[in-house]
Each structure stands twice: as C-alpha cells, then as structure tokens.
C-alpha cells in the first residue's frame, strides 16, 4: 500500500491500473 505514496505523482496511474487489474482478476475468478 505504500507503493503509490512512494511513487509520488506516478503512483496514481499505477494504483489505478493495479486496482483495475485486481477487479479483472476478481471478475475472472468469479466467472470461473
């Protein structure tokens, strides 16, 4: 969780991408 704080301004897009990836993984697992 300290990654986005450590990255600074670039932490926002990376955290958003990670969130979306996590959501995709959740939905992917849910579909299976």
Residue, then its C-alpha position, 0 to 999 in steps of 0.5 A: x500500500x505504500x507503493x503509490x505514496x512512494x511513487x509520488x505523482x506516478x503512483x496514481x496511474x499505477x494504483x489505478x491500473x493495479x486496482x483495475x487489474x485486481x477487479x479483472x482478476x476478481x471478475x475472472x475468478x468469479x466467472x470461473 
